[in-house]
Structure formats: structure tokens, C-alpha cells
Amino acid sequence: MARGTTIIGLTKLDRKLKRLPKVAKELIRQKMAEAANQVVSMMKSLVPVLQEPDRRRQAGALRDSIGWTWGQPPRGSMVIATLRGAGVGGDLTITIYAGSRDKSQGSADAFYARWVEFGTSKMKAQPYFYVSWRANRRNVRRKITTAVRAAAKQVAAGG
């Protein structure tokens, strides 16, 4: 570029680019939460519920232990996926999990989440975890990509 040349609209473009991360972050955060809820809902619908509770296990404990959080999962839980919103800040990380290792919960502690998912030598696998993730993975990525594009368009339009 020649010396002394002025780029028309550079200030306006700079303002829009500075707004992009905030707008993108809000939209991406919303879409990530929607996607996580979708995956968790499917997991909860597929997980087997104990028919005959005993002193060690409570009916529905595994189903009730399935969830998602921003950041780190509960101690001892099985992590299905960690979704990171790329390029818009490090605090956009969702972790989808099941089970725990919290003896203070008593019979509500779903420490056996892995055994149900993968099976043992005495019990066949009853997948609910990774099946749900695989079924929803494309849709999750599409939602996040769409949110990034929508944010860019919103900033470009001045909204």
C-alpha cells in the first residue's frame, strides 16, 4: 500500500471487529447450552433404570446423575464430551457427564455409570452415553457454527 493511503471505513470495521467476540460469545453460549440439553435429554431417555433397588443402589440414581456443566464435571464422573467454543474465549467449555464418586450421596451415588455403559464380565453393556453423543454430534457442531456465523452477520449489519 502506498504511503499516506487511507483505508475508507477502517474505523467502522475496527469497531465491528471489537464487538464480534462479545456478540459471538453470547450466541455461542446459548447454542452450546441448547445442544448440551439435547444430548443430556437423549442420554436420560436411553439409560436403564434399576428395577429392583437395593441398599447400595437407588432406582433412577444413574439417570439423575446425567448432566452438563460449564467447566469441570463432578469428581469421579464419566465424561462423554467436552465442547469448546473455538476462538471466542476460554470460558466456553461444556462438559457432559454421568455418574459420580461421592459416597456422601449414599445409594444415590451412581458410581457404576461406566459399568452400565461398557458392561462387565458379569453384565452386558447397556449403552446410553456415547450412543447419544454420536447421534447428536453433527447437530451440536452445526448449532455452534451457525451461532458463529449469525454473530458475524449481526455485527456486520451493525446490530
N, C-alpha and C positions, 0 to 999 in steps of 0.2 A: 504494500500500500504506500502510496506517495506521502511524503512528509507534509503535514498540515491538512491532510484529508479528514473530513468529518463524516462520521457514520450517522446518518439520519435515523432517529428513533432509538438510538443506543440507550439512552436514559430510561425510556419506557420499557424496553426489553429487559434491562437490568432489574427494574422494579418487579416485573412479572416473574423473572427467574428467582428472585429472592422470596416471592410468595409461594412458589411451587412446593417447596418442602412441607410447609405448614398445611396447605390445602391437600396435597397428596397424602400426607400422614393421616389426616382426619378421615379421608375417604378409604384409604387402605386399611386403617384400623377397623373401620366399620365392616368392610367386606371380609376381613380376616375373621372377625368375631362371628359373622354370619356363617362363614364356611366351617369354622370350628363347631358351631352349634349343630350344623347339618351332619357332620361326621359323628359327633357325640350322640346325637339322636339315633342315628343308624346303629351305632355300637350298642346302645342301650336296648334297642329293639331286637338285636340278634343274640345278645348274651343269654346263656341259660340261667334260669333262676332255680335255686336249690328247692327241691320239692319237699324234702324232709330235713328241716333244720336240726342241728344237734348243739351240744354245749360249746363247740368250737366255731360253728358257722351259723350265720343268721340268713334267712331267706331274703334275697334282694340286696345283700351287702355288696356283692361284686357289681351289680348293676348300678347301685347308688354311688360306688366309688369312681365311676367313669366320669370324667370331666375334662375341662381345659382351663388353662390359666395363662396370664401374661407372665413370661419368665420361667422360673424353675418349678417343677412339679413337686407334689408332696414326697417326703422321704420314703424311699422304698417302692415307689410306684413304677409300673411298667410304662415306658414312654413309647407311644406309637409314632409320633411325628413332632418335629419342631418346625414351625413355619416362621420364616423370617421375611419381613417386608424389605426387599433389597433397595439399597440406595436412599432410604428416607429416614435413617436414624436407627441406632442400636436398640431402642426400647420397643421395637415392633417384633417381638418374638412370642409366639403362642406355642405352648406345649400341651399336647393331648395325651392323657394318661388314664390308667386304670389300676386299681388295687392300691395297696399301701403296705407299710410295715410299721404299724402303730399299735402296739399291744395295749395301749390305754383305751382303745376302742372296743376291746373285748371281742365278742362274737361278730361285731360289725367290721372288724379288720379283714379286708379282702386280700390277705397275703398270698392267696392261691391263684391270682389272676393269670400268671404265666402258665400254670399247670393246666388251667381250663383252655387257654388259647393253643398251647402246643401239645398237650397231652403228657402222659407219663407212661411208665412201663405197665401200670395197672389201669390206666384210664385213657380212652381215645380222646384225641383233640376235638375241641368244640370251638372252632374259630369264630371270632366276633370282632376282633380288634383290627388286624391287618386287612381283613376282607373289607371292612368298612372304609379304611383309608384308601385301599386300591380302587374301590368303586367310586370314590369321591375326589381322588387326587386331581384329575383333569379339571373338574369343575372348580375346585379350590384355586388352582393356578389361574384359570380363566377369570375368576372373580377378581383376583388381585391385579392381574394385568389390565382388566377393564377399568378398575379403580385408578390405576396409574394414568391410563390414557384420558379418563374423564377429568382427572385433576389437571392434567396438562392443558386440555381443551378449555377448562374453566378459567385457568389462569390466562391463557392466550386470549380469551374472549373478554377478559377484564372483570370477570365475576367473582 
